[in-house]
Amino acid sequence: MAPDRHFDSEEDLRRYEALLSLADVMVRRDALPELFRELATRLHDVVPFDIASFSLHDPQKDVMRLYVVKGTAAEAPLEVPVDRSPAGWVWQHQRSLVLPDEQAGTGFQRFLRILEGRGVRSYVVLPLTTAKNRWGALGLGSSRRSAYGEKDLRFLRSVVELVALALENAIGRAALKEERERLDVLLQISTKLTSSPDIQNAFPTVSDSLRRLFRCDHASVTLYDASTRHLYKYAQDSRLPGLSSNGARISDLRSSAAGHAFLDGEIKIYTREDLYAIGSAYLARMLEEGIRCLCCIPLTSQNGVLGTLNLASIEENAFMPADIIFLKEVGVQFAIDREKAHQEVAQLTDRLKKEKLYLEEEIRATLSFEEIVGESPVLKRVLSQVNTVAPSDTTVLILGETGTGKELVARAIHRMSARGHASFVKLNCAAIPTGLLESELFGHEKGAFTGAISQKIGRLELADGGTIFLDEVGDIPLELQPKLLRVLQDHEFERLGATRTIKVNLRLVAATNRDLQKGVAAGEFRSDLYYRLHVFPVRMPALRERGEDIAVLVRYFVQKFARSMNKQIEQIPAEAMLALKRWHWPGNVRELENFIERSVILTEGTTLNVPLSELRAVSETGSHSVTLEKLERDHILRVLRETGGVLAGVHGAAARLGMKRTTLQSRMLKMGITRTDYQN
């Protein structure tokens, strides 16, 4: 955030600490008004102001949506034309603005008079921009004249970087939640139409599902009669008494809104003015009932357009162009040929369930905001490599010890790629028994083996169009490696017990803490698969190689766990921080994270209680004659004795050491640690 850590005054130090606290907001708020109130509260610790405004550009309407926060209250958002708003000027020119400003012209006199009426004498506006998006602008107003000098502007430019990132994260989380809600609605519609062959009986329930997403006051389905060349109303559900009649028939298709959608085969969204222009008697009745927006969706099947789904609302702009993709999916549910309905809808339902599952996993990962934290040169080199390789479809092999953050890097590669909108499917090859790994990867058909009572879709198939992350890829059995190699080379495979070849378009990101070259030499890993995986290797540094990041990570984890446990921790003892920096962290960042979580649990007051006894034995010796392996062996033995030899579980040795149970067992085997070494 601020590479220069030398401060000219206590005021600069206070500001920097307040700036760090803004990072908390990025993981805590989703709703924009709540986020803006929280940001305004935190900004008071950074720079003085009496009123704050957050302006977001609405690309559909080309206006700035203005949220004003004064004190602890957030006013209702306003829509302001871009060319009449200082925020619009800043958004367009990507430059800061202190009013009055000759460069910006005199077009904001009305805005200045409004500010003066609120007692504002100084006003500064800065662009809210990230590496991916230009979101809008942040405005701060003060009752003092000339309240914002050049020094304030330099500092505020650092502030708006964090504010823009918080905004981008909140909008991203909201989009993911909205996508999950839409998948839920599609799943409900699919299930209802499958269980009820008669659309007329199912339609009220279907329209209720759509109301979870849209203000829908009247809904209907029309079907085309080829013999009469008419559209007739087949089903409807209305909250407006004047539109409750059934049996309407449309003879002149060009004189109706639904007829246009049917003939053109594309979704039509009509405003109130559009409906007046068409001029039909039925549309006139809809307008009398207060309808202001109508969306007509063609029901397209393999045999052509069957009819339309029509959704009407008394709200303007109830249906937007951004909703078209989802509404097409809704139309598909109605248009499936009745002879194939049960089979096709069942397949679609299964796909939606799987997509929903992985979308929820992605949402959980996003909400926890497990970001890569650190400023060391070695970590920056890794992130530079990630930035280089992410836009391509190249296979990436992430190397490094356990607990270094290999999965976080894999997720970053996925999000920054063109596949970022699709599924990120992960599989830990070491956590699944060998006999089940093939089924997990490739799937199986019903009856493929004993216990295969139904068809199963494998992880590779679920990742079609997206990214699959194979963690601990070095643990894949030798007999499965040729099948994985075929996927990399030909992008195809067969499920267990199947004869049909399945084509997939996916990107593979793999990770391992093993030395695969040694595995190749020992005959445990195929050389051809190794070279296919080793196209673009990324080595994650061990925590001991990025010691300057330890203090940053400690503060980050202290804030994270203190917040989740509702504790207020303000200080970290200097002695504790020194001991943490001296420890060699064999479990890397995962071990540090678990150690800090334990410390926060033990803390009663505002000063972090660090159990130094676990670190002092090694930290205070300062001996250079002891090997790293010996230190690691002694530490593992000490933790095993403290846990009574229990490996798994929340309080087991593996959790204490910040590693997986299988990894700990592997380390113990390698170091020759037996039960007699740690039992009393």
TIRO-620238 format. One record per residue (C-alpha): x, y, z. Coordinates in pm, whole numbers, padded with zeros to 5 digits, always signed. Layout:
BEGIN
XYZ ...
This chain:
BEGIN
+00000+00000+00000 +00274+00246+00092 +00625+00138-00003 +00786+00429+00184 +00756+00350+00554 +00946+00661+00681 +00710+00918+00834 +00783+01288+00874 +00549+01332+01167 +00321+01155+01410 +00031+01281+01199 +00167+01089+00897 +00205+00776+01111 -00151+00812+01242 -00280+00854+00891 -00095+00547+00769 -00233+00333+01052 -00583+00457+00972 -00522+00378+00607 -00434+00019+00704 -00763-00010+00890 -00952+00060+00568 -00849-00289+00451 -01092-00430+00708 -01387-00283+00521 -01302-00479+00206 -01405-00809+00365 -01700-00698+00575 -01957-00518+00361 -02163-00621+00061 -02454-00374+00038 -02335-00045-00111 -02510+00197+00132 -02370+00002+00427 -02025-00010+00265 -02028+00367+00203 -02130+00444+00561 -01850+00223+00691 -01595+00377+00454 -01701+00728+00553 -01657+00639+00920 -01305+00504+00856 -01213+00798+00633 -01275+01036+00924 -00960+00890+01081 -00763+00960+00764 -00866+01312+00659 -01113+01564+00807 -01439+01628+00622 -01802+01712+00693 -01968+01538+00400 -01867+01250+00173 -02010+01147-00162 -01955+00824-00354 -02044+00848-00724 -02075+00538-00944 -02109+00548-01320 -02415+00365-01454 -02313+00250-01805 -02670+00161-01908 -02811+00506-01834 -02480+00695-01869 -02536+00883-01543 -02348+00918-01216 -02537+00757-00928 -02456+00971-00626 -02456+00842-00266 -02413+01117-00006 -02306+01037+00353 -02325+01305+00621 -02239+01200+00972 -02363+00841+01006 -02660+00880+00771 -02656+00786+00401 -02904+00972+00180 -03106+00809-00097 -02899+00785-00417 -02944+01048-00688 -02888+01020-01063 -02688+01310-01212 -02589+01349-01579 -02220+01292-01632 -02158+01635-01786 -02328+01820-01498 -02139+01654-01215 -01784+01716-01086 -01772+01341-01022 -01857+01285-01389 -01576+01517-01494 -01330+01332-01268 -01453+00994-01395 -01414+01103-01758 -01073+01270-01721 -00932+01042-01447 -00792+01344-01265 -00843+01485-00918 -01044+01805-00884 -01048+02068-00611 -01338+02311-00652 -01341+02577-00770 -01098+02474-01049 -01042+02671-01369 -00940+02354-01561 -01282+02203-01508 -01461+02506-01640 -01754+02684-01481 -02022+02427-01551 -02060+02331-01186 -02190+02660-01044 -02525+02504-00957 -02346+02220-00778 -02128+02469-00588 -02435+02664-00477 -02586+02339-00341 -02265+02268-00150 -02260+02621-00007 -02617+02573+00105 -02498+02274+00305 -02215+02474+00460 -01941+02321+00244 -01657+02562+00158 -01396+02315+00024 -01461+02017-00198 -01219+01761-00344 -01310+01483-00588 -01082+01189-00679 -01132+00903-00929 -01226+00558-00794 -01029+00338-01031 -00874-00010-01011 -00658-00202-01255 -00973-00346-01416 -01243-00081-01389 -01316+00290-01368 -01598+00287-01113 -01665+00653-01036 -01538+00916-00792 -01505+00996-00421 -01589+01349-00304 -01507+01501+00034 -01641+01836+00152 -01530+02052+00445 -01676+02361+00611 -01322+02510+00614 -01194+02703+00316 -00885+02562+00139 -00909+02250+00356 -00728+02025+00109 -00370+02104+00012 -00125+01922-00208 -00008+01701+00082 -00370+01597+00148 -00418+01517-00219 -00109+01295-00229 -00235+01102+00070 -00592+01083-00058 -00469+00925-00380 -00348+00633-00167 -00681+00630+00014 -00894+00610-00301 -00693+00309-00421 -00819+00117-00117 -01170+00262-00145 -01187+00159-00512 -01067-00190-00425 -01327-00218-00147 -01593-00106-00394 -01479-00354-00660 -01485-00640-00409 -01832-00546-00283 -01972-00523-00637 -01805-00853-00728 -01950-01029-00426 -02294-00884-00501 -02268-01008-00862 -02176-01358-00744 -02467-01361-00501 -02702-01243-00775 -02573-01517-01006 -02635-01777-00735 -02989-01642-00689 -03052-01670-01063 -02924-02026-01070 -03158-02106-00781 -03453-01962-00974 -03362-02158-01289 -03336-02474-01081 -03681-02413-00929 -03837-02351-01271 -03670-02661-01417 -03785-02878-01125 -04144-02750-01140 -04180-02799-01515 -04033-03149-01488 -04269-03258-01210 -04577-03100-01372 -04618-03171-01746 -04906-02920-01766 -04761-02568-01794 -05097-02416-01696 -05083-02580-01353 -04712-02506-01304 -04718-02147-01426 -04824-01964-01105 -04538-02129-00918 -04297-02045-01201 -04401-01677-01203 -04358-01665-00823 -04001-01785-00871 -03937-01510-01128 -04065-01250-00881 -03762-01325-00664 -03560-01141-00931 -03803-00906-01105 -04104-00692-01016 -04348-00896-01227 -04714-00790-01196 -04846-00986-01493 -04707-01294-01667 -04838-01510-01950 -04739-01778-02202 -04862-01766-02562 -04831-02062-02802 -04842-02056-03181 -05114-02246-03369 -04971-02325-03713 -05313-02418-03851 -05462-02075-03784 -05132-01882-03777 -05240-01722-03453 -05081-01685-03111 -05317-01771-02828 -05277-01727-02454 -05207-02066-02297 -05131-01975-01932 -05117-01662-01720 -05068-01536-01366 -05167-01178-01290 -05183-00948-00990 -05388-00696-01190 -05765-00771-01191 -05823-00604-01527 -05584-00848-01700 -05707-01174-01548 -05911-01302-01843 -05795-01607-02040 -05832-01721-02399 -05704-01409-02577 -05601-01473-02937 -05357-01268-03147 -05440-01283-03514 -05230-00992-03644 -04886-01074-03509 -04734-00740-03613 -04995-00555-03408 -04885-00713-03079 -04574-00696-02862 -04559-01076-02829 -04604-01112-03206 -04293-00903-03277 -04084-01119-03042 -04225-01437-03201 -04165-01328-03561 -03815-01187-03499 -03713-01473-03269 -03547-01240-03018 -03624-01093-02678 -03808-00761-02691 -03814-00514-02401 -04083-00243-02439 -04113+00086-02253 -04446+00260-02192 -04389+00475-02502 -04318+00164-02712 -04646+00005-02600 -04841+00321-02689 -04680+00319-03034 -04792-00039-03112 -05151+00069-03046 -05336-00261-02982 -05650-00272-02768 -05500-00529-02530 -05186-00320-02478 -05405-00017-02413 -05577-00212-02137 -05238-00306-01992 -05139+00061-01990 -05465+00150-01811 -05376-00104-01543 -05045+00078-01490 -04804-00141-01688 -04488+00055-01775 -04251-00215-01891 -04305-00538-02089 -04059-00813-02182 -04149-01077-02444 -03924-01384-02465 -03949-01621-02766 -03971-01990-02675 -03720-02134-02921 -03672-02509-02969 -03506-02729-03227 -03833-02718-03424 -03853-02338-03431 -04027-02078-03215 -04317-02230-03019 -04455-01911-02866 -04358-01642-02612 -04319-01589-02239 -04440-01240-02147 -04351-01054-01827 -04502-00714-01745 -04432-00470-01461 -04572-00143-01330 -04211-00031-01274 -04010+00142-01543 -03687-00035-01639 -03797-00353-01457 -03620-00554-01729 -03281-00438-01853 -03057-00547-02143 -02826-00708-01886 -03108-00953-01800 -03138-01089-02154 -02900-01386-02112 -03086-01505-01802 -03427-01454-01965 -03316-01664-02262 -03237-01947-02018 -03586-01908-01871 -03734-01932-02221 -03541-02254-02284 -03720-02419-01991 -04059-02366-02159 -03948-02448-02512 -03809-02799-02465 -03996-03048-02683 -04248-03238-02473 -04125-03577-02601 -03778-03507-02461 -03879-03290-02170 -03808-03526-01882 -03467-03634-02015 -03343-03289-02116 -03470-03107-01809 -03315-03373-01582 -02978-03317-01749 -03014-02939-01719 -03115-02969-01354 -02808-03179-01282 -02585-02924-01456 -02741-02635-01266 -02694-02816-00935 -02327-02876-01012 -02271-02518-01130 -02454-02389-00823 -02233-02600-00596 -01912-02462-00743 -02048-02109-00758 -02123-02128-00384 -01767-02252-00322 -01636-01955-00520 -01859-01716-00323 -01731-01858+00007 -01373-01815-00109 -01446-01457-00220 -01624-01361+00102 -01332-01485+00313 -01104-01267+00094 -00803-01494+00131 -00573-01250-00046 -00202-01287-00102 -00041-01052+00149 +00317-00927+00134 +00557-00676-00015 +00883-00871-00042 +01069-00870-00376 +01053-01250-00404 +00673-01247-00368 +00641-00960-00616 +00837-01166-00870 +00589-01451-00829 +00292-01216-00875 +00460-01074-01185 +00484-01426-01327 +00116-01483-01247 +00022-01160-01422 +00219-01272-01729 +00078-01623-01763 -00282-01570-01648 -00429-01432-01976 -00307-01734-02174 -00440-02091-02164 -00098-02232-02076 -00073-02514-01822 +00083-02383-01499 +00270-02592-01240 +00291-02426-00898 +00578-02557-00689 +00647-02495-00322 +00631-02625+00030 +00302-02690+00204 +00129-02380+00336 +00288-02131+00096 -00040-02033-00075 -00036-02240-00393 -00416-02255-00414 -00444-01877-00377 -00212-01833-00674 -00416-02087-00875 -00737-01894-00802 -00566-01568-00901 -00459-01722-01234 -00818-01833-01296 -00976-01498-01204 -00734-01301-01424 -00787-01527-01726 -01055-01517-01993 -01213-01814-01810 -01265-01612-01492 -01643-01613-01536 -01658-01994-01552 -01611-02264-01287 -01294-02309-01084 -01294-02678-00990 -01032-02809-00750 -00927-03158-00651 -00670-03259-00390 -00515-03572-00536 -00360-03672-00202 -00685-03647-00005 -00881-03904-00207 -00814-04281-00187 -00647-04422-00497 -00947-04640-00580 -01180-04340-00592 -00951-04086-00758 -01021-04208-01112 -01396-04177-01060 -01355-03829-00909 -01146-03712-01204 -01322-03877-01498 -01665-03974-01361 -01839-04308-01411 -02150-04462-01563 -02417-04647-01371 -02299-05004-01307 -01935-04930-01396 -01828-05099-01072 -01981-05233-00753 -02159-04948-00577 -02196-04732-00890 -02574-04704-00857 -02601-04390-01072 -02408-04188-01325 -02145-03950-01183 -01998-03644-01356 -01622-03614-01297 -01432-03301-01201 -01279-03268-01548 -01625-03254-01705 -01744-03001-01448 -01448-02778-01534 -01541-02766-01905 -01503-02404-02013 -01322-02314-01690 -01016-02415-01490 -00934-02733-01298 -00682-02712-01015 -00511-03040-00926 -00343-02997-00588 -00072-03246-00486 -00055-03365-00848 +00257-03564-00762 +00036-03809-00570 -00159-03922-00879 -00103-04299-00916 +00117-04409-01205 -00169-04602-01370 -00388-04287-01394 -00119-04062-01536 -00166-04171-01904 -00536-04077-01888 -00449-03731-01751 -00183-03693-02020 -00449-03766-02284 -00667-03488-02143 -00376-03244-02172 -00285-03354-02523 -00623-03426-02687 -00873-03263-02445 -01079-03581-02430 -01147-03881-02203 -01408-04147-02123 -01598-04196-01803 -01544-04526-01624 -01765-04789-01784 -01844-04571-02088 -01755-04601-02455 -01844-04245-02555 -01556-03997-02572 -01614-03667-02395 -01448-03353-02528 -01355-03080-02279 -01218-02730-02311 -01040-02654-01987 -00722-02511-01843 -00511-02713-01602 -00330-02557-01309 -00141-02809-01096 +00049-02780-00769 +00283-03001-00572 +00528-02987-00283 +00719-03284-00425 +01028-03286-00645 +00872-03427-00962 +01210-03459-01134 +01319-03703-00862 +00987-03883-00906 +01060-03918-01280 +01409-04052-01206 +01266-04302-00957 +01000-04422-01204 +00715-04288-00988 +00607-04016-01230 +00585-04026-01609 +00836-03803-01784 +00594-03713-02066 +00331-03599-01816 +00596-03404-01623 +00698-03210-01933 +00332-03140-02015 +00281-02998-01666 +00612-02814-01653 +00527-02567-01933 +00523-02263-01703 +00649-02340-01351 +00584-02091-01069 +00776-02150-00746 +00613-02020-00430 +00875-01896-00183 +00883-02039+00167 +00797-01792+00442 +01157-01800+00565 +01258-01660+00224 +01028-01358+00264 +01097-01261+00623 +01006-00897+00561 +00645-01011+00503 +00604-01171+00846 +00511-00848+01025 +00255-00761+00756 +00106-01111+00772 +00092-01106+01151 -00105-00779+01154 -00334-00905+00878 -00416-01231+01061 -00457-01054+01396 -00716-00820+01242 -00889-01108+01063 -00929-01333+01368 -00994-01053+01616 -01281-00937+01398 -01429-01288+01366 -01401-01342+01744 -01535-00993+01825 -01217-00890+02005 -01034-00558+02010 -00658-00616+01979 -00457-00298+01946 -00098-00394+02028 +00150-00667+01940 +00443-00683+02189 +00779-00605+02032 +00933-00916+02192 +00660-01132+02038 +00704-00978+01693 +01081-01035+01711 +01028-01400+01806 +00781-01445+01521 +01031-01299+01276 +01309-01530+01402 +01106-01849+01379 +01172-02052+01062 +00803-02150+01005 +00830-02501+00861 +00454-02490+00793 +00489-02152+00618 +00196-01908+00598 -00057-02174+00703 +00141-02241+01021 +00169-01868+01091 -00204-01821+01036 -00293-02105+01275 -00042-01979+01532 -00190-01627+01523 -00543-01769+01550 -00434-01957+01863 -00277-01638+01999 -00597-01440+01942 -00798-01710+02121 -00561-01682+02420 -00582-01300+02427 -00807-01147+02694 -00723-00775+02670 -00610-00544+02392 -00250-00676+02373 -00189-00992+02171 -00098-01288+02393 +00161-01483+02196 +00259-01827+02339 +00633-01762+02306 +00717-02089+02481 +00648-02267+02154 +00903-02055+01972 +01163-01959+02234 +01328-02302+02247 +01465-02255+01896 +01461-01874+01867 +01682-01810+02169 +01954-02068+02092 +02086-01879+01790 +02287-02188+01700 +02399-02220+01340 +02522-02575+01376 +02175-02730+01392 +02030-02827+01053 +01689-02711+00941 +01569-03071+00925 +01678-03125+01288 +01490-02811+01399 +01182-02923+01210 +01202-03275+01359 +01235-03139+01712 +00941-02904+01662 +00719-03182+01527 +00810-03405+01822 +00732-03127+02069 +00388-03067+01918 +00317-03442+01906 +00396-03468+02276 +00171-03168+02354 -00122-03319+02161 -00075-03669+02303 +00010-03810+01961 -00323-03705+01804 -00264-03611+01439 -00606-03514+01300 -00882-03285+01422 -00904-02919+01516 -00670-02964+01813 -00448-03228+01652 -00080-03196+01568 -00143-03134+01196 -00363-02833+01270 -00111-02702+01524 +00166-02727+01268 -00041-02571+00992 -00027-02865+00755 -00247-03148+00630 -00259-03478+00816 -00127-03667+00513 +00162-03420+00479 +00250-03460+00847 +00246-03839+00816 +00474-03813+00514 +00716-03587+00706 +00716-03823+01004 +00794-04119+00779 +01074-03929+00607 +01229-03823+00941 +01193-04165+01097 +00958-04045+01372 +00780-04334+01541 +00528-04352+01827 +00801-04436+02077 +00975-04104+02003 +00691-03888+02136 +00494-04105+02380 +00577-04060+02749 
